[in-house]
Amino acid sequence: NDRVLTATGTDAMNAEANLVFDGTNLGVANTSPEQRVHIGTAGTGTIKLALEWTDSNAATSGEAYSTIYTSGQGGSYPFSGRGNLVLQPRNTDSDGYGDLVVMTGATATPKFVVQSSGNVGIGTSSPGENLHVSASGRTSLRLEGTVTSDGVISDVQFFNSTDSVAAINVNRVSNNDQADMTFHTQPNGGSVTERMRIDSSGKVGIGTDDPSSLLHLNAS
């Protein structure tokens, strides 16, 4: 019936109700596996996969507790000329706290790191801030929206706890390739309000959202 048989020591073989092998695919809590390893079935609730360090000795600094690894055709662990995806929790201090490291590419180098402190690094394995992006050349951030009518395309919002205190918006104006940039701050007891605008023609307005000259100042 395709069930996997297990035994401990000299005990009799037992058919595992939760393990099924159909000759190609292994099912865990699934009697009709559709992939090489198929865990759970629809409607069975939360599925959890645990990789647990069982060595009697603590992992040394930088050592991987466990590894989830994929490779392209013809690849061999841990590197493949066709590219890899390697996911590793790594020990980073004597208390056993670890970083989560995502490695990709033919040489499986770290591309994305989440430190035990919560800092996230992209292009660096030692992020110094909440989000640290590093590259050997130019570093860029792209915010891409799809807006076909006038309004905010992308924005960066600043909060003090749950209170919104400032924002920078990029707004579609008249055409898909035309935009203004606006800067907003919040006064004491007030709401976030536009303070400065750079329109699509390059005019700068302070205190006005419709500058009529290269620099237009308006005190209300």
N, C-alpha and C positions, 0 to 999 in steps of 0.2 A: 504493500500500500504506500510505498515511497517514503515511509517514515524513517528517520535517522535512528540507528540503534546505538546505545551507549552502555557502558559498564564500568564499574570501579573495582579494581583488584580482581578477585575471583568471583564477583557477583554475576548473576545471570544477566544476559543482554536485555535491555528494556527499550521498547519503542517510544520515542519521545513524541508526545502529542503535539508539541509546539514546534517541532523541527521536521521539515519535509524536503526531500531532495528528489527531483524528477529526472535526474540524469544530466541536467544542465544548470538548473536554477535551484537555489536554496531558499526555502521559505521559513521565516521565523514568525510564529503566530500567524502563518498564512499557508493554507493548504494548496493554493494554486499560484505559486510564485511566477511573476512575469519578467523578472530581472535576475541577474546573476545572484544577488542577495536581495530579497524582498522581505521587509520587516513590516508586520501588521497588515490589517485589512481595513477597508472603509468602515467607519462607525465604531472602531475599537478604542477610540479615545487617544490620549497623548502617547506618542511613540518616543522612547528615549534610548539612546545608544551611549553606553558608558565605556570609556577606555581608562582603566585605573592602573596607576603605578603600584606594582606589587613587590618591587625589589626591597629587600630588608634594609638597604642603605639609601639614604636620602640622595636625590639627584644633585649633582654638583652644579655650580652656577653656569648657566648657559646650556645645560643639558636638557634634551627634550624628554618630557614625561611620557609622551606617546605621540604617534604620528598618523595622520590621515593623508594618504598619498594616492595620486592618480598620475598616469603617464600615457603618452601617445603610443601608437603602435610601434612595437619593437623596442620600447624603452626598458631600462633596467633601473631598479632602485639604487641610489636616490636621484640619478640624473638621466635625462633622455634628450636626444637631439631633436625630438618633436615637441618638447615642452612638457612642463609639469604643473601640478597644483599640489602644494604641500602645506598642510595645516598642522602646526605644532604648538602645544603649550610648553613653555620653557621655564625652568627654575631660574630665579634671578636673585635670591637671597637666602640666608640661613634659616628663615622662617618658613620656607617652602612656597612663598608667593611666586606667581609666575606671570609671564607675558604670553599673549597669544600671537603667534607669528604666521603670516600667510606668505608663502614663497611661490613664485611662478617663473617660467622661462626655462630655457635649455640647461641653465646651470643652477636653477632653483635658488635664486637669491631672494632675501626678504624684500617684499614690496609694501607690506602693510603690517603694522604692529599695534596691538592694544596692550599697554603696560598694565601691571597690577594696580598702579596708581590711578588708572583711567585715562592717561594721556594717549593720544592716537598719533601714530607716525605714518606718513605716506612718503616713501622714498628714504626714510631714515629709521633705524632700529632703536634710536635713543631720543624720542621726542621730548623737547624741553618745555612744551606748552600743551594745553588741552588738545589742540590740533596743530601739528607741525608738518609742513609740506616741504620736501627738499628735492632738488634735482641737480644734475651735473651742469646743466645750462639754465635756460630761462625757466622760471616757475610761473604758472598761470592758473587762474581760477575761472571757470566758465559757468555762468548761470544762464540756462536756456529755457525760455518759455515759449508758448505758442498762443499768441494773442492776435486776433484779426479785427478787433474793434478797440477804440481808444481806451486806455487804462493801464494799470501797472503790469509790466512784463516780468520784472524781477525786482526783488527788494532784499535789503539786509536790515534786520530789526535788532534793536538793542534793548535789553531788559535789565532792570535791577530787581532781582527776585522775580515776582510776577508782574511788576509794573513796567509797562513799555515807556521808555524815556527818550528814544531817538530812532531815526530810520534814514536810510538812503534808498530812494526809489528810482527805477528807470521806467518811463512811461511811453507807451506808443502814442504818437500824435499824427493823426491824419492818414499816414501810410505805414505799411508793415516795416519799411526800412527807415523810418523817421522816428526819433525819440528825444525826449527831454530827460534830464537828470535832476532830481530834487532832493534837498537835504532838510531834515525835520528834527526839531528838538521839543522838549516838553518843559514849560515853565512851572514854577511852584503852584500846585493846586489846579493846573490846567491839563490840557490834553496835547498829544503830539501834534505839532503844527509846522507847516512848511515855512522855512526861513530863507532859503536860497534856491534859485533855479538856474540851470544852464540849459537854454533851449536848443532845438535842433540846428539853429543857424549859428550858435556860438555866443549868443547874447547872454549876459549874466544879470539876473535880477535878484536884489536883496530887498525883502519886504514887498515884493511884487511877483506875481506868477505870470506876468506878461511883459517882459522887458522890451522896451522900444529902442534902446541904444546898446552899444557894446557893454556898458556897465550902467545899470539903472538902479538907483537907490531910492527907496521910498520909506519914509518914517510915518507910521500911522498914529 
